[in-house]
Amino acid sequence: MFAEKWQVLDGGKTWRFHLRKGVKFHNGTELTAEDVRYTFALVAKEGSASSLAPEFRAIESIEVENPHTLTVRFDKPAVAFGNKVTEGLVASVAFIHSKKHLESAGEQGAERNPVATGPYKFVEHVRGDRIVYEAVDNHWRATPHWKRLVFLKVPEPATRLAMLRAGSVDVIEVSGEYADELKKVGMRMLLMPNVSWVYIILGGQWPSKPTYDPKVPWAQPDAEKARKVRLALNLAVDKQAIMQRVLGGLGTVVGSWLSYPTDPWASDALKKPYPYDPAQAKKLLAEAGYPNGFELTMNLTAWPGRGYLPDVGEAVATYWEKVGIKVKRRPLDRAVFSADFRARAYSGVTLAYAAPLVGPEPWEIMIRGGYTKAALNLFMEHPKLDEFIDRLATQPNYQERVRIMRDEMGPWLHEYIPGVAIGAAHAIAGVGPKVGDWPLIPGHMGFHNWEHVTRK
């Protein structure tokens, strides 16, 4: 949004951005190319918590041509860099930082009092309770229709629904099983279809890392036995039932890894889910050396925009118990697990997760969480997957990338079975009577475009 135009040169090795003039930070200073360069350097620095750090470390140089032009250069083509500086950036950074503010306030001060450039400015954060924003008058993008925007932390969905009915909140986030409840009480529902790819992570699939544990059944050194365990964990789960009963039928069961039903690389063969076959699951577990099952831990962790995940994890755990697997449930705060996955400290632990559609191509998700050089590891690592990611990240021809994903990487992942695929879920918002029009961006998970939400 800051860039009025941009050029992709040298087959993707050079990206030049021409920035909008007159954009002000909330403290009154003007945003310049130096602030953008500074933010990109923060993402890439050693010790960065950003999941995009490895991709930004591929930058060879950033040249500030003038206050409103910067040129980013790479050794190899960075064919999807444009996706890293739009919604893709939100996954880790969310906004361009003011260099002056961060250097004067320090990281702690800037965290307590963030300064950005959007149509809403920060007012207050009461940890565990609420975050308050205030509209910016005469903003260059749009002046919001609502003066204050208050986010409340309410973990229990039934409580959120009661608050919406009482009129104490105007918008709530709900999962599919509450869709009928919204209709019964006469509340409007906003649907963001197929925006979140739900699957069960099988932790520990990183043999090159110090936290690798060869005793984890699905990550053991015997590749054939490990695959049998992963296949058994899939066959033991009725995905259609989970989609219907836990997600309210609002989604699509698919087997194609991190792909959505309408993606050009999601072929009919790859979209077909692994069947529900508990008898075959037991047989495979016995063949892999676990006739009496084994023990594992299921983390029950809710993530922003994905409050239904603990329920999905509980449902999967129940199915696994039917084939003899002993499951320990562990409710865990997201912040604690975030530290765990950056340290890859969850070998033998499973987790219901939903990858948001912030990377339009599946390898853009995997380069953050399924890559040997990734800043975090939610997924797995494997030399073959590294090879696919390296090829796709430097292939400038979109049609060739589609072919590689459809004909090579997709079939390989489908055969390898890195986790338990559930499918693509919709995101749902319940909206109260004061709220008018709310234009949404197709494919965007979660609430956005706040400045365009009108009053009824």
GIKASUL-V380439 format. One record per residue. N is the residue number from 1. PSI is psi as a letter, one per 20 degrees, with the letter a starting at -180 (NA if undefined). BURIAL is 1 if it has 24 or more other C-alpha atoms within 12 Angstrom, else 0. D_CENTER is the distance of its C-alpha to the mean C-alpha in Angstrom with 1 decimal. Layout:
# GIKASUL-V380439
{{N	PSI	BURIAL	D_CENTER} {N	PSI	BURIAL	D_CENTER}}
This chain:
# GIKASUL-V380439
{{1	h	0	21.1} {2	h	1	23.2} {3	o	1	24.3} {4	h	0	27.1} {5	r	0	27.1} {6	q	1	26.1} {7	p	0	27.6} {8	o	1	26.3} {9	r	0	29.2} {10	l	0	30.4} {11	k	0	28.1} {12	j	1	25.0} {13	h	1	26.4} {14	p	1	27.0} {15	p	1	25.1} {16	p	1	27.2} {17	p	1	26.0} {18	o	1	28.5} {19	q	1	27.4} {20	p	0	28.6} {21	q	0	31.6} {22	j	0	32.1} {23	p	1	28.5} {24	p	1	29.1} {25	r	1	27.2} {26	i	1	27.8} {27	j	0	30.5} {28	i	0	32.4} {29	q	0	31.9} {30	p	1	31.0} {31	p	1	27.8} {32	r	1	28.9} {33	h	1	27.8} {34	h	1	28.4} {35	h	1	25.7} {36	g	1	23.2} {37	g	1	24.6} {38	g	1	24.5} {39	g	1	20.7} {40	h	1	19.9} {41	h	1	22.2} {42	g	1	20.5} {43	h	1	17.2} {44	i	1	19.3} {45	q	0	21.7} {46	p	0	22.3} {47	i	0	20.7} {48	p	1	17.8} {49	j	1	14.9} {50	p	1	12.6} {51	i	1	10.3} {52	j	1	11.9} {53	g	1	15.4} {54	h	1	16.6} {55	h	1	16.2} {56	h	1	17.9} {57	i	1	20.5} {58	i	1	21.5} {59	p	1	23.0} {60	g	0	26.8} {61	q	0	27.9} {62	o	1	27.2} {63	p	1	30.4} {64	o	0	31.0} {65	g	0	33.6} {66	r	0	34.4} {67	i	0	32.8} {68	j	1	30.8} {69	p	1	30.2} {70	q	1	28.3} {71	p	1	28.1} {72	p	1	25.4} {73	q	1	26.8} {74	q	1	25.4} {75	g	0	27.5} {76	q	1	25.8} {77	p	1	24.3} {78	n	1	20.8} {79	h	1	20.4} {80	k	1	16.9} {81	h	1	17.3} {82	h	1	17.4} {83	i	0	13.7} {84	h	1	13.1} {85	j	1	15.3} {86	c	0	14.2} {87	h	1	10.9} {88	h	1	9.3} {89	h	1	11.1} {90	h	1	9.7} {91	h	1	6.7} {92	h	1	9.8} {93	g	1	12.9} {94	h	0	13.0} {95	r	1	16.7} {96	p	1	19.6} {97	q	1	21.7} {98	o	1	25.5} {99	g	1	27.1} {100	g	1	30.2} {101	g	1	28.6} {102	h	1	26.5} {103	h	0	29.6} {104	h	0	31.9} {105	h	0	29.9} {106	r	0	28.3} {107	g	0	24.7} {108	g	0	25.7} {109	h	0	27.4} {110	h	0	24.6} {111	h	0	22.1} {112	h	0	24.6} {113	m	1	25.4} {114	q	1	22.7} {115	p	1	24.2} {116	b	1	22.2} {117	j	1	23.4} {118	r	1	21.8} {119	i	1	23.9} {120	p	1	23.4} {121	q	1	24.5} {122	p	1	23.8} {123	g	1	26.6} {124	q	0	25.8} {125	o	0	23.3} {126	o	0	24.8} {127	p	0	22.6} {128	j	0	21.6} {129	f	0	23.2} {130	q	0	22.4} {131	p	0	21.4} {132	p	0	23.9} {133	r	1	23.9} {134	q	1	26.8} {135	q	1	27.3} {136	p	1	28.5} {137	q	0	31.7} {138	l	0	32.3} {139	q	0	28.8} {140	h	0	28.8} {141	g	0	25.9} {142	p	0	26.9} {143	p	1	28.6} {144	q	1	26.8} {145	i	1	28.8} {146	p	1	28.0} {147	g	0	29.4} {148	q	1	27.2} {149	o	1	23.5} {150	p	1	23.1} {151	p	1	19.9} {152	p	1	21.2} {153	o	0	19.5} {154	n	0	20.8} {155	h	1	19.2} {156	o	0	21.6} {157	h	1	20.9} {158	h	0	24.7} {159	g	0	25.4} {160	g	1	23.1} {161	g	1	24.9} {162	h	1	28.2} {163	h	0	27.4} {164	g	1	26.6} {165	h	1	29.9} {166	i	0	31.8} {167	j	0	30.6} {168	i	0	29.4} {169	q	1	25.9} {170	h	1	25.3} {171	p	1	21.7} {172	q	1	19.8} {173	p	1	16.5} {174	r	1	17.4} {175	r	1	16.6} {176	h	1	18.7} {177	i	1	21.6} {178	j	1	22.5} {179	g	1	22.8} {180	h	0	26.5} {181	g	1	27.1} {182	g	1	26.1} {183	g	0	28.5} {184	h	0	31.2} {185	j	0	31.3} {186	k	0	31.2} {187	q	1	27.9} {188	q	1	26.1} {189	p	1	22.7} {190	p	1	20.1} {191	p	1	18.0} {192	n	1	14.9} {193	q	1	15.3} {194	l	1	13.1} {195	i	1	9.8} {196	p	1	7.7} {197	o	1	8.6} {198	p	1	10.2} {199	r	1	11.9} {200	o	1	13.8} {201	p	1	13.2} {202	n	1	16.7} {203	q	1	16.9} {204	j	1	19.5} {205	m	1	19.3} {206	m	1	20.0} {207	i	1	23.8} {208	i	0	24.2} {209	q	1	23.0} {210	h	0	25.3} {211	j	0	23.5} {212	p	1	23.9} {213	o	1	26.0} {214	i	0	28.1} {215	i	0	29.0} {216	p	1	25.6} {217	g	1	26.6} {218	i	1	23.7} {219	j	1	23.6} {220	q	1	27.4} {221	h	0	29.2} {222	n	0	30.9} {223	h	0	28.4} {224	g	0	30.2} {225	h	1	30.2} {226	g	1	26.6} {227	h	1	25.6} {228	h	1	28.0} {229	g	1	26.2} {230	h	1	22.8} {231	g	1	24.5} {232	g	1	26.3} {233	h	1	23.2} {234	g	1	22.0} {235	h	1	25.5} {236	i	1	25.8} {237	p	1	23.1} {238	n	1	23.9} {239	h	1	20.7} {240	h	1	22.6} {241	g	1	23.8} {242	g	1	20.4} {243	h	1	19.2} {244	g	1	22.5} {245	h	0	23.2} {246	h	1	19.9} {247	j	1	17.9} {248	k	1	21.1} {249	j	1	21.3} {250	m	1	18.6} {251	a	1	16.7} {252	p	1	17.7} {253	p	1	18.3} {254	q	1	17.7} {255	i	1	18.2} {256	o	1	16.9} {257	p	1	14.0} {258	k	1	10.6} {259	q	1	13.0} {260	q	1	13.7} {261	h	1	17.4} {262	j	0	18.6} {263	q	1	17.3} {264	i	1	20.5} {265	i	1	19.6} {266	n	1	19.1} {267	r	1	22.8} {268	h	0	24.5} {269	h	0	25.1} {270	h	1	21.5} {271	h	1	20.3} {272	p	1	22.9} {273	q	1	21.5} {274	p	1	23.2} {275	r	1	26.1} {276	o	1	26.8} {277	m	1	29.7} {278	h	1	30.3} {279	g	0	33.7} {280	h	0	32.4} {281	g	1	29.6} {282	g	1	32.5} {283	g	1	34.5} {284	h	1	31.8} {285	g	1	31.3} {286	g	0	35.0} {287	h	0	35.2} {288	i	1	32.5} {289	j	0	34.8} {290	m	1	33.3} {291	h	0	35.8} {292	j	0	35.3} {293	a	1	31.5} {294	r	1	29.9} {295	q	1	28.1} {296	r	1	24.4} {297	p	1	22.2} {298	o	1	19.5} {299	p	1	17.2} {300	n	1	16.7} {301	p	1	13.9} {302	q	1	12.4} {303	q	1	9.2} {304	p	1	9.2} {305	i	1	9.5} {306	l	1	9.7} {307	i	1	13.2} {308	i	1	14.4} {309	g	1	12.9} {310	h	1	16.1} {311	h	1	18.2} {312	g	1	16.6} {313	g	1	17.1} {314	g	1	20.6} {315	g	1	21.4} {316	g	1	20.5} {317	g	1	22.5} {318	g	1	25.4} {319	g	1	25.5} {320	h	1	25.5} {321	h	1	28.4} {322	i	1	30.4} {323	j	1	30.6} {324	j	1	31.7} {325	p	1	28.6} {326	o	0	28.9} {327	p	1	25.6} {328	p	0	25.4} {329	p	1	23.0} {330	n	0	21.6} {331	p	0	20.0} {332	p	0	18.1} {333	q	0	16.7} {334	h	1	13.2} {335	h	0	14.8} {336	g	0	17.0} {337	h	1	14.5} {338	g	1	12.5} {339	h	0	15.9} {340	g	1	16.4} {341	h	1	13.6} {342	h	1	14.5} {343	i	1	18.1} {344	l	1	17.3} {345	k	1	19.5} {346	l	1	18.6} {347	p	1	20.7} {348	j	1	21.9} {349	p	1	19.2} {350	r	1	17.0} {351	p	1	14.0} {352	p	1	12.5} {353	q	1	8.7} {354	o	1	6.6} {355	p	1	3.9} {356	q	1	3.7} {357	m	1	6.6} {358	i	1	6.5} {359	o	1	8.6} {360	h	1	11.5} {361	q	1	12.7} {362	h	1	11.3} {363	h	1	12.8} {364	h	1	10.7} {365	g	1	7.7} {366	h	1	10.6} {367	h	1	12.3} {368	h	1	9.9} {369	j	1	9.9} {370	l	1	12.8} {371	p	1	15.4} {372	h	1	18.5} {373	j	1	18.1} {374	q	1	14.4} {375	h	1	14.0} {376	r	1	12.2} {377	n	1	12.4} {378	i	1	10.3} {379	e	1	12.0} {380	r	1	15.5} {381	q	1	17.8} {382	p	1	20.7} {383	h	0	23.1} {384	g	0	22.9} {385	h	1	19.1} {386	g	1	19.7} {387	g	1	22.4} {388	g	1	20.4} {389	g	1	17.7} {390	g	1	20.7} {391	g	1	22.4} {392	h	1	19.7} {393	i	1	18.7} {394	j	1	22.4} {395	o	1	23.5} {396	i	0	24.3} {397	o	0	25.3} {398	g	0	22.6} {399	h	0	24.8} {400	h	0	25.1} {401	g	1	21.4} {402	g	1	21.2} {403	g	0	24.1} {404	g	1	22.7} {405	h	1	19.5} {406	g	1	21.6} {407	i	1	24.7} {408	f	1	23.7} {409	g	1	20.2} {410	g	1	19.4} {411	h	1	22.7} {412	g	0	22.3} {413	h	1	19.0} {414	h	1	20.6} {415	h	0	23.6} {416	h	1	22.0} {417	m	1	19.9} {418	h	1	17.3} {419	a	1	16.2} {420	o	1	16.8} {421	p	1	15.4} {422	g	1	15.5} {423	a	1	14.2} {424	p	1	12.5} {425	q	1	12.7} {426	q	1	13.7} {427	q	1	12.8} {428	p	1	16.2} {429	p	1	18.0} {430	p	1	21.6} {431	p	1	23.7} {432	r	1	27.1} {433	i	0	30.4} {434	i	0	30.3} {435	p	1	27.3} {436	c	0	28.2} {437	q	0	26.3} {438	n	1	22.6} {439	p	0	21.6} {440	q	0	18.0} {441	p	0	16.3} {442	p	0	15.8} {443	i	1	12.3} {444	p	1	10.8} {445	p	1	8.8} {446	r	1	10.5} {447	p	1	13.7} {448	r	0	14.9} {449	k	1	18.3} {450	h	1	19.9} {451	i	1	22.9} {452	j	1	23.7} {453	p	1	23.9} {454	r	0	27.7} {455	q	0	30.1} {456	NA	0	31.7}}
